[in-house]
Amino acid sequence: MTNAEARERVAKLRMVIDEYRYQYHVLDALEISEAALDALKHELKGLEDEYPDLITADSPTQRVAGVALEKFSKITHASPMLSIEDVFSFDELQEWENRVKKVGGDDVLDYYAMVKVDGLAISLVYENGVLVSAATRGDGAIGEDVTQNIRTIESIPLRLRPLPLTKGESEGVGDRGGLTNRVEIRGEVYMPKSGFAELNRSQESQGLEPFANPRNVSAGSIRQLDPSIAASRPLAFFAWRLQEGIEVQTQNEGIATLKQLGFVTPPGQHCRTLDDVRTFFDRLGSDREALDFWIDGVVIRVNDTRSFARLGVVGKTPRGIVAWKFPPEESTTTVLSVDWFVGRTGALTPVATVKATFIAGTTVTHATLHNADEIERLGLKIGDTVILTKAGDIIPKITKVLDQLRTGKEKSIDVPTKCPMCGADVIRRSGEVALVCSNPQCFAIEREHLLHAARAFAIDGLGDKVIEKLFNAQIIRIPPDLFALTIDDLKDLEGFGDVSAKKLIEEIARRKTINLDQFIIALGIRHVGAETAFALSLAFGSIDALVAASMIDLMNVPDVGEIVARSIVEFFQTEYGKSVLAAYRSVGVVIESAKAVKRVLDGKTFVLTGAMEAMGRDEAKERIRLLGGGVSGSVSKKTSYVVAGEAAGSKLADAQKLGVPVLSEAEFLAMIRDV
């Protein structure tokens, strides 16, 4: 990147970041996630580090966010409420330590690490031990006076508890025992997950829209002129710093003192080395879903207060403190190209290649765009800066284009009129959004059918690369060919020898017997997924009965509508469907009939989260289905029960938010016992 290109990028980033920061800190209505905003700020700081001549006094990296609102009177902070530098990896944390030790030398010995709570920063001032004022961060120098609202929060003491006297102090006189001086406490107002879920249940019961973001509703509650609104909200407070008025030697001692004064403090730990910090960070990362509050990382500060003060401030950030953020589930990146891939149904799926970015613990270079309509909806062009989202195990996807950052060099994305694999015409089926290859013998479709069947039969050792080699060598063409493979077919392929070939052939032979529902999945019938396949297996009991079923027979099966029924009938009438069934029989595949079932869970849908001790998750799903119930991967208002095992994840919070009944593993086992 040239200096001129960097100058243009920096100018656009500053404009966009300032707008989003205004939304976040003043309007409490951020259009993008905090993780995406963090990514933009991280990019800007990186460019300014690389091109220091581009740093200006008005850059978002050089000032504290926010402007004091006019509706409250102003309070000038005795000392500025400064921002904290973010790092996103252990390597970046080590770089921070190197910079700190270069300035602080041997004075930097240890650290204090604590959770970074997702809330609203507040400064509390006590005089003679009594709360006299509370202020928001505002612009860092001047905040809003929100004392009346803060007084409604139960976890904030209106009077400080007296501290144990030190040697030489008299009761009611000493700075610690009597608390006769001015004491300033800083911390975070937040809303517990359980309180947020209850608040939204109350909203919905009154016919009101539920709140989307706990941080915004917390901030909005504190910024209400009527304190009764704050009093009605389930707000809480963590105190994380003794700013002024009581002398402590370390942050560790400061946290202990805050507890003595009557404050709740966030989970934290004294860490002698960065390795101790990493252990604390990793443990929190795995346990964060079980916490009753939202966190987005860990704050690490030099433990010794005098060393911390001597390290000073760089710009608007204290040198002795840093925030190590958890891997974001959203980030920003640049679209480099878009390619179209053909799936087993013939549908063309656009996939974007993006500039590598670290998100949700992994480096991402590709993102799905779903279909041509999605590209049009996003207004996406090659070269665009975009927001990339990855939640859980979901494939990363582009959710927003930041068109404010365009340079004019972006290129439109061409939608294909010919199949990129076989050259046949691309069509759009009636009533569907996907573009489809018109050639049913397209080799991309055939290859994807093979991969789909191999997964349904659960054949270990038959991955994408092996299937592709066999297909390209014209050894296999349709899924039943897998069961006709011989050692001689395999041993001359790259990566195979006599031993590995024999091992794979034996594994394939062990998979010749398959449950009816898994066999239905293996056929790859359009619109038929795992739940539908299971329902069909229960309804018809054998593949022959399913093949003979009419549209009316099929539509009598729960959750099978006209579109699915027609797709099934048409599949078994095609030459491909007939030949595949005949071929499976000729190679000796055995299809086990569906098991008899007592349908005591008819009409009930379950979501499983966390680890179960008595049985694996797959076994639990099978038991639910055998009893007539359904299993879903996400929680909705239609979910009957969420079964929460050990270390239950975000689905438990979703259930609490929506008021869905939650079963422990023991309660779930009791429900299905003796059935």
TISEMAR-94083 format. One line per 3 residues: number of its first residue (from 1); their letters; for each residue z negated, y negated, x negated of C-alpha. Coordinates in Angstrom, 1 decimal. Last residue first. Example, Ala and Ser with C-alpha at 12.3 -4.5 7.8 and 13.67 -1.06 7.14 Angstrom:
BEGIN
2	SA	-7.1/1.1/-13.7 ~ -7.8/4.5/-12.3
***
This chain:
BEGIN
675	VDR	-27.6/46.0/40.5 ~ -31.0/46.9/39.0 ~ -31.3/43.6/37.2
672	IMA	-28.7/40.9/37.8 ~ -31.0/38.1/39.0 ~ -33.8/39.2/36.7
669	LFE	-31.5/39.0/33.7 ~ -30.6/35.4/34.7 ~ -34.3/34.5/35.0
666	AES	-35.1/36.0/31.6 ~ -32.1/34.1/30.0 ~ -33.4/30.9/31.5
663	LVP	-31.6/29.7/34.6 ~ -30.5/26.0/35.2 ~ -29.6/24.8/38.7
660	VGL	-27.0/22.0/38.7 ~ -28.3/18.5/39.2 ~ -25.3/16.8/37.7
657	KQA	-27.1/15.2/34.8 ~ -29.3/18.2/34.2 ~ -26.2/20.5/34.2
654	DAL	-24.4/18.2/31.7 ~ -27.5/18.2/29.5 ~ -27.4/22.0/29.5
651	KSG	-23.7/21.9/28.7 ~ -24.4/19.8/25.7 ~ -25.9/22.8/23.8
648	AAE	-28.5/25.5/24.4 ~ -30.4/26.3/21.2 ~ -31.6/29.7/22.7
645	GAV	-30.0/30.6/26.0 ~ -29.3/28.4/29.0 ~ -27.6/30.0/32.0
642	VYS	-26.0/27.2/34.1 ~ -25.8/28.1/37.7 ~ -23.7/27.5/40.8
639	TKK	-21.1/25.2/39.2 ~ -19.2/23.2/41.9 ~ -20.7/19.9/40.7
636	SVS	-19.1/20.6/37.3 ~ -20.1/22.3/34.1 ~ -17.5/23.6/31.6
633	GSV	-16.3/27.0/30.3 ~ -16.4/28.7/33.7 ~ -17.4/32.2/34.6
630	GGG	-16.9/33.7/38.1 ~ -19.1/36.0/40.2 ~ -18.2/39.3/41.8
627	LLR	-20.8/41.5/40.2 ~ -18.3/42.9/37.7 ~ -17.5/39.3/36.8
624	IRE	-21.1/38.4/36.1 ~ -21.6/41.6/34.0 ~ -18.4/40.8/32.0
621	KAE	-19.5/37.3/31.2 ~ -22.9/38.6/30.1 ~ -21.2/41.1/27.8
618	DRG	-19.1/38.4/26.3 ~ -22.2/36.2/25.7 ~ -24.0/39.0/23.9
615	MAE	-26.9/40.8/25.4 ~ -30.7/40.7/25.3 ~ -31.0/37.8/22.9
612	MAG	-28.8/35.2/24.3 ~ -27.5/32.2/22.3 ~ -26.7/28.9/23.8
609	TLV	-24.6/28.0/26.9 ~ -23.2/30.1/29.7 ~ -21.6/28.5/32.8
606	FTK	-21.8/30.5/36.1 ~ -19.8/30.3/39.3 ~ -21.0/31.9/42.5
603	GDL	-18.6/32.9/45.4 ~ -19.5/36.6/45.3 ~ -22.6/37.2/43.1
600	VRK	-23.7/40.3/44.9 ~ -20.2/41.8/44.8 ~ -21.3/45.4/44.0
597	VAK	-18.5/46.5/41.7 ~ -16.5/49.7/41.0 ~ -14.8/49.5/37.7
594	ASE	-11.1/48.6/37.4 ~ -8.7/51.4/36.4 ~ -8.1/52.1/32.8
591	IVV	-4.6/51.5/31.5 ~ -3.5/54.0/28.9 ~ -0.7/53.0/26.4
588	GVS	1.3/56.1/25.5 ~ 4.4/54.6/23.8 ~ 6.6/55.5/26.9
585	RYA	4.1/53.9/29.3 ~ 4.1/50.6/27.5 ~ 8.0/50.7/27.4
582	ALV	8.3/51.3/31.1 ~ 6.0/48.3/31.8 ~ 8.0/46.1/29.4
579	SKG	11.3/47.1/30.9 ~ 10.3/46.3/34.4 ~ 8.9/42.9/33.5
576	YET	11.9/42.0/31.3 ~ 14.4/43.1/34.0 ~ 12.6/40.7/36.4
573	QFF	11.1/42.0/39.7 ~ 7.6/42.4/38.2 ~ 7.6/38.8/37.0
570	EVI	8.9/37.5/40.4 ~ 6.0/39.0/42.3 ~ 3.4/37.7/39.9
567	SRA	4.9/34.1/39.9 ~ 5.2/34.1/43.7 ~ 1.5/35.0/44.0
564	VIE	0.4/32.3/41.5 ~ 2.4/29.6/43.4 ~ 1.3/30.8/46.8
561	GVD	-2.4/30.9/46.0 ~ -4.7/33.4/44.3 ~ -8.3/32.0/44.2
558	PVN	-9.7/35.0/46.1 ~ -7.1/37.8/46.7 ~ -5.5/37.7/50.2
555	MLD	-2.6/35.7/48.6 ~ -1.7/38.8/46.6 ~ -1.3/41.0/49.7
552	IMS	0.7/38.3/51.5 ~ 3.1/38.0/48.5 ~ 3.5/41.7/48.4
549	AAV	1.8/44.2/46.1 ~ 3.7/47.1/44.7 ~ 3.3/46.0/41.0
546	LAD	-0.5/45.5/41.7 ~ -0.8/49.0/43.2 ~ 0.9/50.5/40.2
543	ISG	-1.2/48.5/37.7 ~ -4.4/50.0/39.2 ~ -7.6/48.8/41.1
540	FAL	-5.8/46.4/43.4 ~ -8.5/43.8/44.3 ~ -10.8/44.3/41.3
537	SLA	-7.9/44.1/38.8 ~ -6.5/41.1/40.6 ~ -9.8/39.2/40.4
534	FAT	-10.1/40.0/36.7 ~ -6.5/38.8/36.0 ~ -7.3/35.6/37.9
531	EAG	-10.4/34.9/35.8 ~ -8.6/35.6/32.5 ~ -5.4/33.6/33.2
528	VHR	-2.4/34.2/35.4 ~ -0.3/31.0/35.9 ~ 2.8/32.6/34.2
525	IGL	2.5/36.3/33.6 ~ 1.7/37.1/30.0 ~ 1.7/40.9/30.3
522	AII	-1.4/41.0/28.0 ~ -3.5/39.3/30.6 ~ -2.7/42.1/33.1
519	FQD	-3.6/44.6/30.4 ~ -7.0/42.8/29.9 ~ -7.7/43.1/33.6
516	LNI	-6.7/46.8/33.7 ~ -9.0/47.7/30.8 ~ -7.2/49.0/27.7
513	TKR	-6.6/52.3/25.9 ~ -4.0/52.1/23.1 ~ -6.3/50.1/21.0
510	RAI	-7.5/52.9/18.7 ~ -3.8/53.6/17.8 ~ -3.4/49.9/16.7
507	EEI	-6.4/50.3/14.3 ~ -4.9/53.5/12.8 ~ -1.6/51.7/12.3
504	LKK	-3.4/48.8/10.6 ~ -5.3/51.0/8.2 ~ -2.3/53.1/7.2
501	ASV	-0.3/49.9/6.4 ~ -3.2/48.6/4.3 ~ -3.5/51.8/2.3
498	DGF	0.3/52.3/1.8 ~ 0.9/48.7/0.8 ~ 1.4/45.5/2.7
495	GEL	1.5/41.9/1.7 ~ 5.3/41.6/1.9 ~ 6.7/44.3/4.2
492	DKL	7.7/47.6/2.6 ~ 4.5/49.4/3.8 ~ 4.9/48.3/7.4
489	DDI	7.7/50.2/9.0 ~ 7.0/53.2/6.9 ~ 3.5/53.3/8.2
486	TLA	4.8/53.5/11.7 ~ 5.0/51.0/14.6 ~ 5.6/52.4/18.1
483	FLD	2.4/50.8/19.5 ~ 3.6/47.3/18.4 ~ 6.9/47.9/20.1
480	PPI	5.1/47.6/23.5 ~ 4.9/43.8/22.9 ~ 8.7/43.2/22.8
477	RII	11.0/42.6/19.7 ~ 9.5/44.6/16.8 ~ 11.0/45.7/13.5
474	QAN	13.5/42.8/13.6 ~ 12.4/41.7/10.1 ~ 11.7/38.2/11.6
471	FLK	9.5/39.9/14.3 ~ 7.5/42.0/11.8 ~ 7.0/39.0/9.5
468	EIV	6.0/36.8/12.5 ~ 3.5/39.3/13.8 ~ 1.9/39.6/10.4
465	KDG	1.6/35.8/10.0 ~ 0.2/35.2/13.4 ~ -2.5/37.9/13.1
462	LGD	-2.4/41.6/13.8 ~ -5.3/42.7/11.5 ~ -7.7/43.5/14.3
459	IAF	-5.9/44.5/17.6 ~ -7.7/42.8/20.5 ~ -5.3/44.2/23.1
456	ARA	-5.2/40.7/24.6 ~ -4.7/39.1/21.2 ~ -1.8/41.4/20.3
453	AHL	-0.3/40.6/23.7 ~ -0.3/36.8/23.2 ~ 1.1/37.2/19.7
450	LHE	4.0/39.3/20.9 ~ 4.7/37.0/23.9 ~ 4.7/34.1/21.4
447	REI	7.4/35.8/19.3 ~ 9.6/36.4/22.4 ~ 9.3/32.8/23.5
444	AFC	10.2/31.6/20.0 ~ 13.1/34.1/20.0 ~ 14.6/32.5/23.1
441	QPN	15.6/35.4/25.3 ~ 14.5/33.6/28.5 ~ 16.9/30.7/27.5
438	SCV	16.3/27.6/29.7 ~ 13.7/26.2/27.3 ~ 11.1/24.3/29.3
435	LAV	10.0/20.6/29.6 ~ 6.5/20.5/31.2 ~ 5.7/18.2/34.2
432	EGS	6.1/20.8/37.0 ~ 7.1/20.3/40.6 ~ 10.6/21.8/40.1
429	RRI	11.1/23.1/36.6 ~ 12.2/20.7/33.9 ~ 15.0/21.9/31.8
426	VDA	15.9/22.0/28.1 ~ 19.3/23.3/27.3 ~ 19.6/26.1/24.6
423	GCM	19.5/25.3/20.9 ~ 17.4/28.3/19.9 ~ 14.2/26.8/18.3
420	PCK	14.4/23.1/18.9 ~ 15.4/23.7/22.6 ~ 17.9/21.0/23.5
417	TPV	17.3/17.8/25.5 ~ 14.5/16.8/23.1 ~ 12.3/13.7/23.8
414	DIS	12.7/11.3/20.9 ~ 9.5/9.4/20.0 ~ 10.0/5.6/19.5
411	KEK	9.6/4.2/16.0 ~ 6.9/1.8/14.7 ~ 8.0/-0.9/12.2
408	GTR	6.9/-3.8/14.4 ~ 3.5/-4.1/12.7 ~ 1.4/-2.6/15.4
405	LQD	-2.4/-3.0/15.2 ~ -2.8/-4.5/18.7 ~ -1.1/-1.2/20.0
402	LVK	-4.3/0.7/19.5 ~ -3.0/3.8/21.2 ~ -5.6/5.9/23.1
399	TIK	-6.5/9.5/23.8 ~ -4.8/11.5/21.1 ~ -5.9/15.1/21.1
396	PII	-7.8/17.4/18.8 ~ -7.9/21.1/20.0 ~ -11.1/21.8/21.8
393	DGA	-13.8/23.6/19.9 ~ -16.6/21.1/20.6 ~ -15.1/17.7/21.4
390	KTL	-12.3/16.3/19.3 ~ -10.8/12.9/20.1 ~ -8.3/10.9/18.1
387	IVT	-7.9/7.2/18.6 ~ -4.5/5.9/17.5 ~ -2.8/3.7/15.0
384	DGI	0.9/3.9/15.7 ~ 3.4/4.9/13.1 ~ 5.5/7.1/15.4
381	KLG	5.2/5.6/18.9 ~ 2.9/6.3/21.8 ~ 3.0/4.5/25.1
378	LRE	0.0/6.6/26.1 ~ 1.5/7.4/29.5 ~ 5.0/8.0/28.0
375	IED	3.6/10.4/25.5 ~ 1.6/12.1/28.2 ~ 4.8/12.5/30.3
372	ANH	6.5/14.2/27.4 ~ 3.9/17.0/27.3 ~ 0.5/18.0/25.9
369	LTA	0.2/15.5/23.0 ~ -1.7/17.9/20.8 ~ -3.1/16.7/17.5
366	HTV	-2.5/17.6/13.8 ~ -4.0/16.7/10.4 ~ -7.7/17.1/11.1
363	TTG	-10.4/17.5/8.4 ~ -13.4/19.2/9.9 ~ -17.0/18.4/10.8
360	AIF	-16.4/16.8/14.2 ~ -13.7/14.5/12.7 ~ -12.5/13.8/9.1
357	TAK	-9.0/12.3/9.1 ~ -5.7/13.3/7.6 ~ -2.9/11.0/8.6
354	VTA	-1.4/12.5/11.7 ~ 1.1/15.1/12.6 ~ 1.6/15.0/16.3
351	VPT	2.3/18.1/18.5 ~ 4.7/18.0/21.4 ~ 4.7/21.1/23.6
348	LAG	7.9/22.6/24.9 ~ 7.3/25.2/27.7 ~ 9.1/28.5/27.3
345	TRG	6.3/30.5/28.9 ~ 5.4/32.0/25.5 ~ 5.2/28.6/23.8
342	VFW	8.0/26.4/22.2 ~ 6.9/23.7/19.7 ~ 8.1/20.1/19.5
339	DVS	7.4/17.9/16.5 ~ 5.9/14.4/16.3 ~ 5.6/12.4/13.0
336	LVT	3.2/10.3/11.0 ~ 0.7/9.1/13.7 ~ -2.1/7.0/12.1
333	TTS	-5.8/7.6/12.4 ~ -8.9/6.6/14.3 ~ -11.9/8.7/14.9
330	EEP	-13.7/10.5/17.7 ~ -16.1/13.5/17.7 ~ -17.8/11.9/14.7
327	PFK	-19.3/13.9/11.9 ~ -23.0/12.8/11.9 ~ -23.6/9.4/10.4
324	WAV	-25.6/8.8/7.2 ~ -27.1/5.4/7.7 ~ -28.1/3.4/4.5
321	IGR	-31.1/1.5/3.2 ~ -32.0/0.0/-0.2 ~ -29.1/-2.5/-0.5
318	PTK	-30.0/-4.4/2.6 ~ -26.8/-5.4/4.5 ~ -25.6/-8.9/5.4
315	GVV	-23.7/-9.6/2.1 ~ -25.5/-7.3/-0.3 ~ -29.3/-7.7/0.2
312	GLR	-32.2/-7.2/-2.2 ~ -33.1/-4.3/-4.4 ~ -36.4/-6.0/-5.1
309	AFS	-37.5/-5.7/-1.4 ~ -36.9/-1.9/-1.4 ~ -38.7/-1.5/-4.7
306	RTD	-41.7/-3.3/-3.2 ~ -41.6/-1.2/0.0 ~ -41.4/2.2/-1.8
303	NVR	-39.5/4.7/0.4 ~ -36.0/3.7/-0.4 ~ -34.3/4.1/2.9
300	IVV	-32.3/6.8/4.7 ~ -31.3/6.5/8.4 ~ -30.0/9.7/9.9
297	GDI	-27.1/10.2/12.3 ~ -25.8/9.6/15.8 ~ -28.8/10.3/17.9
294	WFD	-29.1/10.7/21.7 ~ -32.5/11.5/23.2 ~ -34.3/14.5/24.6
291	LAE	-33.6/16.6/21.5 ~ -32.2/20.1/22.0 ~ -28.6/18.9/21.4
288	RDS	-29.7/17.5/18.0 ~ -31.0/20.8/16.6 ~ -28.0/21.8/14.4
285	GLR	-27.4/18.3/13.1 ~ -31.1/17.6/12.8 ~ -31.4/20.6/10.5
282	DFF	-28.4/19.5/8.4 ~ -29.8/16.0/8.0 ~ -33.2/17.2/7.0
279	TRV	-31.8/19.5/4.4 ~ -29.4/16.8/3.2 ~ -32.4/14.4/2.8
276	DDL	-34.3/17.0/0.7 ~ -31.2/17.3/-1.5 ~ -31.2/13.5/-1.7
273	TRC	-34.5/13.8/-3.5 ~ -38.3/13.2/-2.8 ~ -37.8/13.1/1.0
270	HQG	-40.6/11.9/3.4 ~ -39.5/13.0/6.8 ~ -38.6/11.5/10.2
267	PPT	-38.7/12.1/13.9 ~ -38.7/8.7/15.7 ~ -42.0/6.8/16.0
264	VFG	-44.1/6.5/19.2 ~ -46.4/3.5/18.9 ~ -50.2/3.1/19.3
261	LQK	-51.2/1.1/16.2 ~ -52.1/4.4/14.5 ~ -48.6/5.7/15.0
258	LTA	-47.2/2.5/13.4 ~ -49.6/3.0/10.5 ~ -48.2/6.5/9.8
255	IGE	-44.7/5.1/9.9 ~ -45.7/2.3/7.5 ~ -47.3/4.8/5.1
252	NQT	-44.0/6.7/4.9 ~ -42.2/3.4/4.5 ~ -44.3/2.8/1.4
249	QVE	-46.9/0.5/0.1 ~ -48.1/-1.0/3.4 ~ -49.1/-4.6/4.1
246	IGE	-49.7/-5.5/7.7 ~ -48.3/-8.8/9.1 ~ -44.5/-8.2/8.8
243	QLR	-41.7/-5.8/9.4 ~ -43.5/-2.6/10.2 ~ -40.5/-0.5/10.9
240	WAF	-39.3/2.4/13.1 ~ -40.9/2.0/16.5 ~ -39.3/4.2/19.1
237	FAL	-39.2/2.9/22.7 ~ -38.6/4.4/26.1 ~ -36.7/3.4/29.3
234	PRS	-36.6/5.4/32.6 ~ -35.3/2.5/34.7 ~ -37.3/1.0/37.6
231	AAI	-39.3/-1.4/35.4 ~ -36.1/-2.7/33.9 ~ -34.9/-3.6/37.4
228	SPD	-38.4/-5.1/38.3 ~ -38.0/-7.4/35.3 ~ -35.4/-9.6/37.2
225	LQR	-33.4/-11.5/34.6 ~ -31.7/-8.3/33.5 ~ -30.9/-7.9/29.8
222	ISG	-33.3/-5.1/29.1 ~ -31.6/-3.0/31.8 ~ -28.1/-3.7/30.5
219	ASV	-29.1/-2.6/27.0 ~ -30.5/0.7/28.4 ~ -27.5/1.1/30.7
216	NRP	-25.1/0.6/27.8 ~ -26.9/3.1/25.6 ~ -27.0/5.7/28.3
213	NAF	-23.2/5.6/28.9 ~ -21.3/6.6/32.1 ~ -23.7/5.3/34.8
210	PEL	-23.2/7.1/38.1 ~ -21.3/5.2/40.9 ~ -23.4/4.5/43.9
207	GQS	-23.6/6.5/47.2 ~ -27.4/6.3/47.2 ~ -27.8/10.0/46.2
204	EQS	-25.2/9.3/43.4 ~ -27.4/6.6/41.9 ~ -30.5/8.7/42.1
201	RNL	-28.8/11.7/40.4 ~ -27.6/9.2/37.8 ~ -31.2/8.0/37.1
198	EAF	-32.4/11.6/36.9 ~ -29.7/12.5/34.3 ~ -30.6/9.4/32.3
195	GSK	-34.3/10.2/32.4 ~ -33.7/13.7/31.1 ~ -31.5/12.4/28.3
192	PMY	-34.1/9.8/27.3 ~ -33.1/6.1/27.5 ~ -33.4/3.9/24.4
189	VEG	-35.2/0.8/23.1 ~ -35.2/0.8/19.3 ~ -37.6/-0.5/16.7
186	RIE	-39.0/-3.4/14.9 ~ -42.7/-4.5/14.7 ~ -43.9/-7.9/13.8
183	VRN	-47.6/-8.7/13.3 ~ -49.1/-12.2/13.3 ~ -52.7/-12.2/12.0
180	TLG	-56.0/-11.3/13.7 ~ -55.3/-7.5/13.6 ~ -59.1/-6.9/13.7
177	GRD	-59.1/-3.8/11.5 ~ -56.0/-4.4/9.5 ~ -56.1/-8.1/8.7
174	GVG	-59.9/-8.0/8.3 ~ -62.1/-10.1/10.5 ~ -62.8/-8.2/13.8
171	ESE	-65.0/-5.7/11.9 ~ -65.5/-6.6/8.3 ~ -63.1/-5.7/5.5
168	GKT	-64.3/-4.8/1.9 ~ -62.9/-1.3/1.8 ~ -60.3/-0.7/4.4
165	LPL	-60.9/-0.7/8.1 ~ -59.3/1.9/10.3 ~ -56.6/0.2/12.5
162	PRL	-57.3/-1.4/15.8 ~ -55.0/-0.3/18.7 ~ -52.3/-2.8/19.5
159	RLP	-52.3/-4.5/22.8 ~ -49.4/-4.4/25.3 ~ -48.4/-1.0/23.8
156	ISE	-44.7/-0.1/24.1 ~ -44.3/3.5/25.4 ~ -44.8/2.3/29.0
153	ITR	-41.8/0.0/29.0 ~ -42.4/-2.8/31.6 ~ -43.5/-5.3/28.9
150	INQ	-40.1/-5.1/27.4 ~ -38.6/-6.7/30.5 ~ -40.9/-9.7/30.4
147	TVD	-40.4/-10.1/26.7 ~ -36.6/-10.3/26.7 ~ -36.2/-13.5/24.7
144	EGI	-32.6/-13.2/23.4 ~ -31.9/-13.1/19.7 ~ -31.3/-15.6/16.8
141	AGD	-30.7/-14.7/13.2 ~ -29.1/-11.3/13.5 ~ -26.5/-12.5/16.0
138	GRT	-28.6/-11.1/19.0 ~ -31.0/-8.5/17.6 ~ -33.0/-8.5/20.9
135	AAS	-36.3/-10.3/21.2 ~ -39.8/-9.5/22.3 ~ -42.7/-11.9/22.4
132	VLV	-46.5/-12.2/22.8 ~ -47.8/-8.6/22.6 ~ -51.5/-8.8/21.8
129	GNE	-53.2/-7.7/18.5 ~ -54.3/-11.2/17.6 ~ -50.7/-12.1/17.7
126	YVL	-48.1/-9.4/18.3 ~ -44.3/-9.8/17.8 ~ -41.8/-7.2/18.9
123	SIA	-38.2/-7.1/17.5 ~ -35.7/-4.9/19.4 ~ -32.7/-2.8/18.5
120	LGD	-30.9/-1.3/21.5 ~ -30.3/2.5/21.6 ~ -28.6/5.5/19.9
117	VKV	-31.4/6.7/17.7 ~ -30.8/7.1/14.0 ~ -33.2/9.9/13.0
114	MAY	-35.5/9.4/10.1 ~ -35.3/9.7/6.3 ~ -37.8/8.2/3.8
111	YDL	-36.8/8.2/0.2 ~ -38.0/8.8/-3.4 ~ -38.1/7.5/-6.9
108	VDD	-36.2/4.2/-7.1 ~ -38.3/2.2/-9.5 ~ -36.6/4.0/-12.4
105	GGV	-33.6/1.7/-12.1 ~ -33.3/-0.6/-9.2 ~ -29.8/-2.0/-9.7
102	KKV	-28.0/1.0/-11.1 ~ -30.4/3.2/-9.1 ~ -29.1/1.7/-5.8
99	RNE	-25.5/2.0/-6.8 ~ -25.9/5.6/-7.8 ~ -27.8/6.3/-4.6
96	WEQ	-24.9/4.9/-2.5 ~ -22.5/7.0/-4.4 ~ -24.7/10.0/-3.6
93	LED	-24.5/9.2/0.1 ~ -20.7/8.9/-0.1 ~ -20.6/12.4/-1.6
90	FSF	-23.0/13.7/1.1 ~ -20.5/12.5/3.7 ~ -20.0/9.8/6.4
87	VDE	-21.7/6.7/5.0 ~ -22.7/3.7/7.1 ~ -24.2/0.4/5.7
84	ISL	-27.0/-1.0/7.8 ~ -27.1/-4.3/9.6 ~ -29.6/-7.1/9.3
81	MPS	-32.3/-8.4/11.7 ~ -32.9/-11.7/9.9 ~ -36.5/-12.7/9.0
78	AHT	-38.7/-14.9/11.2 ~ -36.2/-14.2/14.0 ~ -35.3/-17.2/16.0
75	IKS	-35.9/-16.6/19.7 ~ -33.6/-17.9/22.4 ~ -34.1/-18.4/26.1
72	FKE	-32.2/-15.9/28.3 ~ -29.0/-16.4/30.4 ~ -27.0/-17.8/27.5
69	LAV	-26.5/-14.5/25.7 ~ -27.0/-14.4/21.9 ~ -23.9/-13.5/20.0
66	GAV	-23.4/-10.1/18.4 ~ -22.7/-8.3/15.2 ~ -24.2/-9.1/11.8
63	RQT	-21.9/-10.6/9.2 ~ -19.9/-9.7/6.1 ~ -18.2/-6.4/7.2
60	PSD	-16.9/-8.1/10.3 ~ -15.0/-10.6/8.0 ~ -15.9/-14.3/8.6
57	ATI	-16.9/-14.9/5.0 ~ -13.7/-13.6/3.6 ~ -12.9/-10.5/1.6
54	LDP	-9.1/-10.2/0.8 ~ -9.6/-10.8/-3.0 ~ -11.8/-7.7/-3.0
51	YED	-8.7/-5.5/-2.5 ~ -9.9/-1.9/-2.9 ~ -13.4/-2.6/-1.6
48	ELG	-11.8/-4.7/1.2 ~ -9.5/-1.9/2.1 ~ -12.4/0.6/2.3
45	KLE	-14.5/-1.8/4.3 ~ -11.7/-2.1/6.8 ~ -11.3/1.6/7.1
42	HKL	-15.0/2.1/7.7 ~ -15.0/-0.6/10.3 ~ -12.1/1.2/12.2
39	ADL	-13.9/4.5/11.9 ~ -17.2/3.0/13.2 ~ -15.3/1.7/16.2
36	AAE	-13.9/5.2/16.9 ~ -17.5/6.7/16.6 ~ -18.9/3.9/18.9
33	SIE	-16.5/5.1/21.6 ~ -13.7/2.8/23.0 ~ -13.7/0.4/25.8
30	LAD	-17.2/-1.0/25.0 ~ -18.9/-2.5/28.0 ~ -22.3/-4.0/27.0
27	LVH	-20.7/-7.5/27.4 ~ -22.4/-9.0/24.3 ~ -23.0/-6.3/21.8
24	YQY	-20.3/-3.7/22.7 ~ -17.6/-5.9/24.1 ~ -18.0/-8.5/21.3
21	RYE	-17.8/-5.7/18.8 ~ -14.6/-4.5/20.4 ~ -13.0/-7.9/20.1
18	DIV	-14.3/-8.4/16.5 ~ -13.0/-5.0/15.5 ~ -9.5/-5.7/16.8
15	MRL	-9.1/-9.1/15.1 ~ -10.7/-7.8/11.8 ~ -8.4/-4.7/11.8
12	KAV	-5.3/-6.9/12.4 ~ -6.2/-9.2/9.4 ~ -7.0/-6.3/7.2
9	RER	-3.7/-4.6/8.0 ~ -1.7/-7.7/7.2 ~ -3.5/-8.3/3.9
6	AEA	-3.1/-4.6/3.0 ~ 0.6/-4.9/3.5 ~ 0.8/-8.0/1.4
3	NTM	-1.3/-6.4/-1.4 ~ 1.0/-3.4/-1.4 ~ 0.0/0.0/0.0
***
